[in-house]
Amino acid sequence: MPSAPPTPRVLAARRAVGERIRTARIHANLTQERLAERAGMERQAVNRIEQGHSSPVLDNLIRIADALGVQLRDLV
């Protein structure tokens, strides 16, 4: 069964999480590539998350938070 398209609220929340990740990455003076390396992800995946085009799974959010040295709650 295909999933329903995301609602405006979901899209807004996805963009907000991406923006928090981007802000924390810049504050940590990291490129998307370096963050991706630290988190064990592809740079394109980090880019899609920051742009709000993709919803990260919890495991990846945890990896990103750890790579940035921030609490998971600060990203979500």
Secondary structure as a PSIPRED ss2 file (coil, helix, strand):
# PSIPRED VFORMAT (PSIPRED V4.0)

   1 M C   1.000  0.000  0.000
   2 P C   1.000  0.000  0.000
   3 S C   1.000  0.000  0.000
   4 A C   1.000  0.000  0.000
   5 P C   1.000  0.000  0.000
   6 P C   1.000  0.000  0.000
   7 T C   1.000  0.000  0.000
   8 P H   0.000  1.000  0.000
   9 R H   0.000  1.000  0.000
  10 V H   0.000  1.000  0.000
  11 L H   0.000  1.000  0.000
  12 A H   0.000  1.000  0.000
  13 A H   0.000  1.000  0.000
  14 R H   0.000  1.000  0.000
  15 R H   0.000  1.000  0.000
  16 A H   0.000  1.000  0.000
  17 V H   0.000  1.000  0.000
  18 G H   0.000  1.000  0.000
  19 E H   0.000  1.000  0.000
  20 R H   0.000  1.000  0.000
  21 I H   0.000  1.000  0.000
  22 R H   0.000  1.000  0.000
  23 T H   0.000  1.000  0.000
  24 A H   0.000  1.000  0.000
  25 R H   0.000  1.000  0.000
  26 I H   0.000  1.000  0.000
  27 H H   0.000  1.000  0.000
  28 A C   1.000  0.000  0.000
  29 N C   1.000  0.000  0.000
  30 L C   1.000  0.000  0.000
  31 T C   1.000  0.000  0.000
  32 Q H   0.000  1.000  0.000
  33 E H   0.000  1.000  0.000
  34 R H   0.000  1.000  0.000
  35 L H   0.000  1.000  0.000
  36 A H   0.000  1.000  0.000
  37 E H   0.000  1.000  0.000
  38 R H   0.000  1.000  0.000
  39 A H   0.000  1.000  0.000
  40 G C   1.000  0.000  0.000
  41 M C   1.000  0.000  0.000
  42 E C   1.000  0.000  0.000
  43 R H   0.000  1.000  0.000
  44 Q H   0.000  1.000  0.000
  45 A H   0.000  1.000  0.000
  46 V H   0.000  1.000  0.000
  47 N H   0.000  1.000  0.000
  48 R H   0.000  1.000  0.000
  49 I H   0.000  1.000  0.000
  50 E H   0.000  1.000  0.000
  51 Q H   0.000  1.000  0.000
  52 G C   1.000  0.000  0.000
  53 H C   1.000  0.000  0.000
  54 S C   1.000  0.000  0.000
  55 S C   1.000  0.000  0.000
  56 P C   1.000  0.000  0.000
  57 V C   1.000  0.000  0.000
  58 L H   0.000  1.000  0.000
  59 D H   0.000  1.000  0.000
  60 N H   0.000  1.000  0.000
  61 L H   0.000  1.000  0.000
  62 I H   0.000  1.000  0.000
  63 R H   0.000  1.000  0.000
  64 I H   0.000  1.000  0.000
  65 A H   0.000  1.000  0.000
  66 D H   0.000  1.000  0.000
  67 A H   0.000  1.000  0.000
  68 L H   0.000  1.000  0.000
  69 G C   1.000  0.000  0.000
  70 V C   1.000  0.000  0.000
  71 Q C   1.000  0.000  0.000
  72 L H   0.000  1.000  0.000
  73 R H   0.000  1.000  0.000
  74 D H   0.000  1.000  0.000
  75 L H   0.000  1.000  0.000
  76 V C   1.000  0.000  0.000
